[in-house]
């Protein structure tokens, strides 16, 4: 069972919190983040930085600046 935690994100001068969980796949992991009912997966790229993968089933387009802020927050938390 995976533990759900919150990711704090500074966006447009406000601190927002998004529920997240780590999903393990053998030796690698993804971080699943729920942004107002839409799912974003973060996984490490070849350089070791996190990249965002947005679920294709999203019904509305997510703000790119918000997604970038989430990635930056996760990277800062995990350093």
VEXMARBA-776462 format. One record per atom (N, C-alpha, C): x, y, z; atom name. Coordinates in pm, 1 decimal, decimal comma, m for minus. Layout:
<vextis>
+----------+----------+----------+------+
!        u !        v !        w ! site !
+----------+----------+----------+------+
!        X !        Y !        Z !   CA !
...
+----------+----------+----------+------+
</vextis>
This chain:
<vextis>
+----------+----------+----------+------+
!        u !        v !        w ! site !
+----------+----------+----------+------+
!     83,9 !   m117,9 !      0,0 !    N !
!      0,0 !      0,0 !      0,0 !   CA !
!     87,9 !    123,5 !      0,0 !    C !
!     61,5 !    216,3 !    m90,7 !    N !
!    139,5 !    338,8 !   m102,4 !   CA !
!     82,8 !    445,6 !     m9,1 !    C !
!    170,6 !    529,4 !     39,6 !    N !
!    130,2 !    636,0 !    129,9 !   CA !
!    104,0 !    763,6 !     51,1 !    C !
!     m6,9 !    829,7 !     77,9 !    N !
!    m40,4 !    955,3 !     12,3 !   CA !
!     12,9 !   1069,8 !     98,6 !    C !
!     77,4 !   1166,2 !     33,3 !    N !
!    131,8 !   1283,0 !    101,1 !   CA !
!     97,7 !   1405,4 !     17,5 !    C !
!    129,4 !   1523,9 !     67,7 !    N !
!     98,0 !   1646,1 !     m4,9 !   CA !
!    224,7 !   1713,9 !    m54,3 !    C !
!    217,4 !   1767,4 !   m175,9 !    N !
!    325,6 !   1843,7 !   m235,3 !   CA !
!    290,0 !   1992,0 !   m221,3 !    C !
!    371,2 !   2070,9 !   m149,9 !    N !
!    345,3 !   2215,4 !   m142,7 !   CA !
!    402,7 !   2284,0 !   m266,6 !    C !
!    322,4 !   2370,6 !   m328,8 !    N !
!    364,2 !   2439,1 !   m451,3 !   CA !
!    332,6 !   2587,2 !   m438,8 !    C !
!    431,2 !   2671,3 !   m467,1 !    N !
!    409,4 !   2815,8 !   m470,1 !   CA !
!    370,9 !   2853,1 !   m612,6 !    C !
!    249,2 !   2904,9 !   m630,0 !    N !
!    196,2 !   2935,8 !   m762,6 !   CA !
!    115,7 !   3064,4 !   m755,5 !    C !
!    158,4 !   3163,5 !   m831,9 !    N !
!     91,9 !   3294,7 !   m836,4 !   CA !
!     76,7 !   3353,8 !   m697,5 !    C !
!    182,1 !   3343,6 !   m617,9 !    N !
!    183,3 !   3403,4 !   m484,7 !   CA !
!    107,1 !   3327,4 !   m378,1 !    C !
!     52,0 !   3212,1 !   m411,8 !    N !
!    m22,3 !   3131,0 !   m314,7 !   CA !
!     47,1 !   2997,1 !   m297,0 !    C !
!     38,6 !   2943,6 !   m176,8 !    N !
!     91,5 !   2809,8 !   m152,3 !   CA !
!    m23,4 !   2710,7 !   m166,1 !    C !
!    m11,1 !   2622,9 !   m263,6 !    N !
!   m112,1 !   2520,9 !   m289,8 !   CA !
!    m57,2 !   2384,9 !   m248,4 !    C !
!   m144,9 !   2292,9 !   m218,0 !    N !
!   m105,6 !   2157,1 !   m179,2 !   CA !
!   m179,2 !   2057,4 !   m267,5 !    C !
!   m103,4 !   1962,9 !   m323,2 !    N !
!   m161,4 !   1861,8 !   m410,3 !   CA !
!   m129,6 !   1723,1 !   m355,8 !    C !
!   m229,6 !   1633,7 !   m349,2 !    N !
!   m203,5 !   1497,4 !   m301,8 !   CA !
!   m118,4 !   1420,5 !   m402,3 !    C !
!    m26,3 !   1340,7 !   m349,4 !    N !
!     64,8 !   1265,6 !   m434,9 !   CA !
!     97,4 !   1132,5 !   m369,8 !    C !
!    147,9 !   1041,2 !   m451,2 !    N !
!    197,1 !    913,5 !   m399,8 !   CA !
!    308,5 !    863,2 !   m490,8 !    C !
!    398,5 !    787,2 !   m432,3 !    N !
!    508,7 !    728,4 !   m507,9 !   CA !
!    466,9 !    588,3 !   m551,0 !    C !
!    482,6 !    561,1 !   m679,3 !    N !
!    451,6 !    429,7 !   m734,5 !   CA !
!    583,1 !    369,2 !   m780,4 !    C !
!    615,0 !    252,5 !   m729,7 !    N !
!    741,8 !    187,9 !   m762,7 !   CA !
!    723,1 !     85,4 !   m874,3 !    C !
!    818,8 !     87,7 !   m967,6 !    N !
!    824,2 !     m8,0 !  m1077,8 !   CA !
!    962,8 !    m70,5 !  m1076,6 !    C !
!    982,0 !   m174,2 !  m1000,1 !    N !
!   1113,8 !   m237,6 !   m990,8 !   CA !
!   1215,2 !   m142,3 !   m930,1 !    C !
!   1313,0 !    m99,8 !  m1010,7 !    N !
!   1418,4 !    m11,5 !   m961,9 !   CA !
!   1388,8 !    136,3 !   m984,4 !    C !
!   1281,1 !    167,2 !  m1050,3 !    N !
!   1245,8 !    306,8 !  m1077,6 !   CA !
!   1113,9 !    340,6 !  m1008,2 !    C !
!   1082,0 !    468,9 !  m1008,9 !    N !
!    957,5 !    512,3 !   m947,1 !   CA !
!    895,5 !    626,1 !  m1027,4 !    C !
!    768,2 !    645,0 !  m1007,1 !    N !
!    693,0 !    759,1 !  m1058,8 !   CA !
!    623,0 !    822,8 !   m941,0 !    C !
!    603,7 !    953,0 !   m949,8 !    N !
!    525,4 !   1023,8 !   m849,9 !   CA !
!    394,8 !   1063,3 !   m917,5 !    C !
!    285,6 !   1016,0 !   m863,0 !    N !
!    152,5 !   1044,0 !   m916,2 !   CA !
!     93,8 !   1160,5 !   m837,5 !    C !
!     58,5 !   1268,3 !   m906,9 !    N !
!      5,6 !   1387,9 !   m841,7 !   CA !
!   m133,1 !   1417,2 !   m897,2 !    C !
!   m225,6 !   1442,3 !   m806,7 !    N !
!   m362,6 !   1474,2 !   m844,0 !   CA !
!   m380,0 !   1625,9 !   m841,0 !    C !
!   m403,6 !   1684,8 !   m957,8 !    N !
!   m424,5 !   1829,5 !   m968,8 !   CA !
!   m570,2 !   1851,6 !  m1006,8 !    C !
!   m650,7 !   1878,9 !   m908,4 !    N !
!   m794,1 !   1902,5 !   m929,1 !   CA !
!   m860,3 !   1791,7 !  m1010,4 !    C !
!   m829,0 !   1666,7 !   m975,6 !    N !
!   m890,1 !   1553,0 !  m1041,1 !   CA !
!   m817,1 !   1504,5 !  m1165,0 !    C !
!   m716,1 !   1576,6 !  m1207,7 !    N !
!   m637,3 !   1535,7 !  m1323,3 !   CA !
!   m503,1 !   1480,9 !  m1275,7 !    C !
!   m454,9 !   1377,8 !  m1341,2 !    N !
!   m334,0 !   1309,7 !  m1296,1 !   CA !
!   m211,4 !   1352,8 !  m1374,2 !    C !
!   m103,9 !   1379,2 !  m1299,3 !    N !
!     26,3 !   1408,3 !  m1356,9 !   CA !
!    122,8 !   1306,3 !  m1299,3 !    C !
!    202,0 !   1244,0 !  m1386,9 !    N !
!    305,7 !   1151,5 !  m1343,3 !   CA !
!    439,8 !   1221,6 !  m1358,7 !    C !
!    522,8 !   1212,8 !  m1257,2 !    N !
!    658,5 !   1264,4 !  m1266,7 !   CA !
!    753,1 !   1145,7 !  m1265,2 !    C !
!    846,9 !   1145,8 !  m1358,9 !    N !
!    948,4 !   1042,1 !  m1361,9 !   CA !
!   1081,1 !   1105,8 !  m1400,9 !    C !
!   1189,0 !   1041,3 !  m1363,8 !    N !
!   1321,0 !   1095,7 !  m1394,3 !   CA !
!   1355,9 !   1070,9 !  m1540,5 !    C !
!   1420,8 !   1171,7 !  m1601,1 !    N !
!   1468,7 !   1156,0 !  m1737,6 !   CA !
!   1613,0 !   1105,7 !  m1736,3 !    C !
!   1676,6 !   1104,3 !  m1852,5 !    N !
!   1812,1 !   1050,9 !  m1864,3 !   CA !
!   1914,4 !   1131,2 !  m1783,5 !    C !
!   1885,7 !   1260,0 !  m1760,7 !    N !
!   1977,4 !   1346,9 !  m1686,8 !   CA !
!   1950,8 !   1346,2 !  m1536,4 !    C !
!   1848,0 !   1274,2 !  m1494,0 !    N !
!   1816,4 !   1267,0 !  m1352,1 !   CA !
!   1719,4 !   1373,3 !  m1304,2 !    C !
!   1666,4 !   1453,9 !  m1396,9 !    N !
!   1566,2 !   1554,9 !  m1362,3 !   CA !
!   1427,1 !   1495,4 !  m1380,5 !    C !
!   1329,6 !   1551,1 !  m1309,0 !    N !
!   1192,5 !   1502,1 !  m1323,7 !   CA !
!   1125,9 !   1565,9 !  m1444,5 !    C !
!   1049,2 !   1484,2 !  m1516,5 !    N !
!    967,8 !   1534,4 !  m1625,9 !   CA !
!    823,5 !   1498,1 !  m1596,5 !    C !
!    732,3 !   1579,2 !  m1646,0 !    N !
!    590,1 !   1557,8 !  m1621,7 !   CA !
!    526,5 !   1487,6 !  m1740,7 !    C !
!    444,3 !   1388,4 !  m1709,5 !    N !
!    364,5 !   1319,5 !  m1810,1 !   CA !
!    219,0 !   1338,1 !  m1768,5 !    C !
!    141,5 !   1401,9 !  m1856,3 !    N !
!      2,3 !   1431,1 !  m1824,5 !   CA !
!    m84,4 !   1320,0 !  m1880,6 !    C !
!   m176,5 !   1271,4 !  m1798,6 !    N !
!   m267,6 !   1163,9 !  m1838,9 !   CA !
!   m348,2 !   1206,7 !  m1961,8 !    C !
!   m353,4 !   1120,2 !  m2063,7 !    N !
!   m425,6 !   1150,8 !  m2187,9 !   CA !
!   m575,4 !   1168,6 !  m2166,7 !    C !
!   m627,0 !   1118,4 !  m2056,9 !    N !
!   m771,0 !   1123,4 !  m2032,9 !   CA !
!   m815,4 !   1255,7 !  m1971,0 !    C !
!   m720,6 !   1351,9 !  m1956,1 !    N !
!   m756,4 !   1481,1 !  m1898,7 !   CA !
!   m859,0 !   1550,5 !  m1986,9 !    C !
!   m957,5 !   1608,8 !  m1922,9 !    N !
!  m1063,8 !   1673,7 !  m1997,3 !   CA !
!  m1034,4 !   1820,8 !  m2022,7 !    C !
!   m947,5 !   1880,8 !  m1943,9 !    N !
!   m911,0 !   2020,2 !  m1967,2 !   CA !
!   m758,7 !   2033,2 !  m1965,0 !    C !
!   m711,9 !   2135,9 !  m2030,6 !    N !
!   m568,1 !   2156,9 !  m2039,4 !   CA !
!   m516,4 !   2218,2 !  m1909,1 !    C !
!   m407,0 !   2163,5 !  m1860,5 !    N !
!   m346,2 !   2215,2 !  m1738,4 !   CA !
!   m255,6 !   2332,8 !  m1770,2 !    C !
!   m244,8 !   2425,6 !  m1677,5 !    N !
!   m157,6 !   2541,5 !  m1690,8 !   CA !
!    m12,4 !   2494,4 !  m1687,7 !    C !
!     63,2 !   2522,8 !  m1793,4 !    N !
!    203,4 !   2479,1 !  m1801,6 !   CA !
!    287,4 !   2536,4 !  m1687,7 !    C !
!    259,5 !   2659,3 !  m1648,7 !    N !
!    335,0 !   2722,3 !  m1540,1 !   CA !
!    311,0 !   2647,6 !  m1409,5 !    C !
!    187,1 !   2603,2 !  m1386,9 !    N !
!    156,0 !   2525,6 !  m1267,2 !   CA !
!    229,8 !   2391,9 !  m1269,7 !    C !
!    230,8 !   2324,8 !  m1384,0 !    N !
!    300,4 !   2196,7 !  m1395,2 !   CA !
!    449,7 !   2216,2 !  m1369,2 !    C !
!    508,8 !   2322,2 !  m1424,7 !    N !
!    650,3 !   2350,8 !  m1400,7 !   CA !
!    676,2 !   2380,0 !  m1253,8 !    C !
!    585,1 !   2451,2 !  m1188,0 !    N !
!    600,4 !   2480,3 !  m1045,6 !   CA !
!    594,6 !   2352,0 !   m963,3 !    C !
!    510,7 !   2259,0 !  m1002,1 !    N !
!    501,5 !   2130,2 !   m932,6 !   CA !
!    631,5 !   2052,6 !   m947,4 !    C !
!    685,7 !   2048,3 !  m1068,5 !    N !
!    811,8 !   1977,8 !  m1092,6 !   CA !
!    923,1 !   2039,9 !  m1009,8 !    C !
!    932,7 !   2171,3 !  m1008,0 !    N !
!   1036,2 !   2240,0 !   m930,0 !   CA !
!   1021,7 !   2212,1 !   m780,1 !    C !
!    899,4 !   2208,0 !   m731,4 !    N !
!    875,4 !   2179,3 !   m589,1 !   CA !
!    919,1 !   2037,8 !   m554,3 !    C !
!    886,6 !   1942,1 !   m638,9 !    N !
!    925,6 !   1803,1 !   m614,5 !   CA !
!   1078,1 !   1791,1 !   m614,9 !    C !
!   1142,6 !   1852,7 !   m713,0 !    N !
!   1288,9 !   1846,6 !   m720,4 !   CA !
!   1352,4 !   1908,7 !   m596,2 !    C !
!   1296,7 !   2019,4 !   m548,0 !    N !
!   1350,7 !   2085,0 !   m427,9 !   CA !
!   1330,8 !   1998,4 !   m304,2 !    C !
!   1217,8 !   1930,1 !   m295,2 !    N !
!   1190,1 !   1844,6 !   m180,2 !   CA !
!   1281,2 !   1721,7 !   m175,3 !    C !
!   1318,7 !   1671,7 !   m293,0 !    N !
!   1392,8 !   1546,7 !   m298,9 !   CA !
!   1544,1 !   1563,6 !   m311,6 !    C !
!   1592,4 !   1685,6 !   m303,0 !    N !
!   1737,6 !   1707,5 !   m308,9 !   CA !
!   1802,1 !   1682,6 !   m175,8 !    C !
+----------+----------+----------+------+
</vextis>
